């Protein structure tokens, strides 16, 4: 749960920079504001260390297994071998309580995607027997 003081600090940062970062439930979230009315959230959910396995790519291209109240999408960052979770929405329809709930749900989804993509990554490992 975000404290009111955290939200105020976050809004102040957004108003002065159009961008802010917060760590919530073990997830680093980048918040960007566009045109003073649009909001985007981004979190890295997979880091491939110079390679993104085919099972991770396949999982990214499939429908989300999670039932959430917000619509998000995954994007592969080929240059950094990462997968990012993204959300875009209208800022004017969100009050402070709704914004807090949005961040918490987004953070929960990011954590779940991390688990799923890491599991798919492990499925692509080649097991070699050592004699």
C-alpha positions as CSV (number, residue, x, y, z in Angstrom):
1,X,0.0,0.0,0.0
2,X,1.3,3.4,-0.9
3,X,1.3,6.1,1.7
4,X,-0.3,9.5,1.0
5,X,3.1,11.1,1.5
6,X,4.6,8.8,-1.2
7,X,1.9,9.7,-3.6
8,X,2.4,13.4,-3.0
9,X,6.1,13.0,-3.6
10,X,5.4,11.0,-6.8
11,X,2.9,13.6,-8.1
12,X,5.4,16.4,-7.4
13,X,8.1,14.6,-9.3
14,X,5.8,14.0,-12.2
15,X,4.7,17.6,-12.4
16,X,8.3,18.9,-12.5
17,X,9.9,16.2,-14.7
18,X,7.1,14.4,-16.5
19,X,8.8,11.2,-15.3
20,X,9.2,9.5,-11.9
21,X,10.3,6.1,-10.6
22,X,9.0,4.1,-7.7
23,X,9.9,0.7,-6.3
24,X,6.7,-1.2,-5.3
25,X,6.4,-4.8,-4.3
26,X,9.9,-5.6,-5.6
27,X,9.3,-4.0,-9.0
28,X,10.9,-0.8,-10.3
29,X,8.2,1.2,-12.2
30,X,8.9,4.1,-14.4
31,X,6.0,6.5,-14.7
32,X,5.7,9.0,-17.5
33,X,3.2,11.8,-18.2
34,X,2.4,13.0,-21.6
35,X,0.3,16.1,-22.6
36,X,-0.6,16.5,-18.9
37,X,-3.4,14.0,-19.5
38,X,-1.8,10.7,-20.5
39,X,0.1,8.3,-18.3
40,X,2.3,5.4,-19.0
41,X,3.8,2.8,-16.7
42,X,6.8,0.6,-17.6
43,X,8.5,-2.2,-15.7
44,X,11.2,-4.6,-16.8
45,X,9.9,-8.2,-16.4
46,X,12.7,-10.2,-18.0
47,X,16.4,-9.7,-18.7
48,X,17.9,-12.1,-21.1
49,X,21.6,-11.4,-20.6
50,X,22.5,-11.1,-24.3
51,X,19.8,-13.5,-25.5
52,X,16.0,-14.0,-25.3
53,X,15.0,-17.7,-25.7
54,X,12.4,-18.8,-28.1
55,X,10.0,-20.0,-25.3
56,X,10.1,-16.5,-23.7
57,X,9.4,-14.9,-27.1
58,X,6.5,-17.3,-27.6
59,X,5.1,-16.6,-24.2
60,X,5.3,-12.8,-24.9
61,X,3.3,-13.2,-28.1
62,X,0.4,-15.2,-26.4
63,X,-2.6,-13.9,-24.6
64,X,-2.0,-12.9,-20.9
65,X,-2.9,-15.7,-18.5
66,X,-3.8,-13.1,-15.8
67,X,-7.2,-11.6,-15.2
68,X,-6.6,-8.0,-14.4
69,X,-8.6,-4.8,-14.3
70,X,-6.1,-2.9,-16.3
71,X,-5.0,-3.5,-19.9
72,X,-1.2,-4.0,-20.3
73,X,1.1,-5.3,-23.0
74,X,4.5,-6.8,-23.2
75,X,7.3,-5.4,-25.5
76,X,10.6,-7.0,-26.4
77,X,13.5,-4.6,-26.2
78,X,15.9,-6.3,-28.7
79,X,18.8,-3.9,-28.0
80,X,18.8,-4.6,-24.3
81,X,17.6,-8.2,-24.4
82,X,14.7,-7.3,-22.1
83,X,10.9,-7.7,-21.9
84,X,9.0,-4.7,-20.6
85,X,5.4,-4.6,-19.3
86,X,3.6,-1.4,-20.3
87,X,0.4,0.3,-19.4
88,X,-1.1,3.5,-21.0
89,X,-4.1,5.4,-19.8
90,X,-5.7,8.8,-19.2
91,X,-4.6,10.6,-16.1
92,X,-7.6,12.9,-15.6
93,X,-9.9,9.9,-14.8
94,X,-7.6,8.8,-11.9
95,X,-7.9,10.1,-8.4
96,X,-5.1,9.5,-5.8
97,X,-6.8,6.4,-4.4
98,X,-7.3,5.0,-8.0
99,X,-3.7,5.9,-8.9
100,X,-2.4,4.0,-5.9
101,X,-4.6,1.0,-6.9
102,X,-3.3,1.2,-10.5
103,X,0.3,1.2,-9.3
104,X,-0.3,-1.8,-7.0
105,X,-2.1,-3.8,-9.7
106,X,0.6,-3.0,-12.3
107,X,3.3,-4.0,-9.8
108,X,1.5,-7.3,-9.0
109,X,1.2,-8.0,-12.8
110,X,4.9,-7.3,-13.3
111,X,5.8,-9.7,-10.5
112,X,3.6,-12.4,-12.0
113,X,5.1,-11.9,-15.5
114,X,8.6,-12.1,-14.0
115,X,7.7,-15.5,-12.6
116,X,6.1,-16.8,-15.8
117,X,8.9,-15.6,-18.1
118,X,11.7,-16.9,-15.8
119,X,9.9,-20.3,-15.8
120,X,9.8,-20.2,-19.6
121,X,13.5,-19.3,-19.7
122,X,14.4,-22.3,-17.5
123,X,12.5,-24.5,-19.9
124,X,14.9,-23.6,-22.7
125,X,18.0,-24.6,-20.7
126,X,19.8,-27.5,-22.2
127,X,20.6,-30.2,-19.6
128,X,23.9,-31.9,-20.1
129,X,24.8,-35.1,-18.2
130,X,28.3,-35.0,-16.8
131,X,30.0,-38.4,-16.4
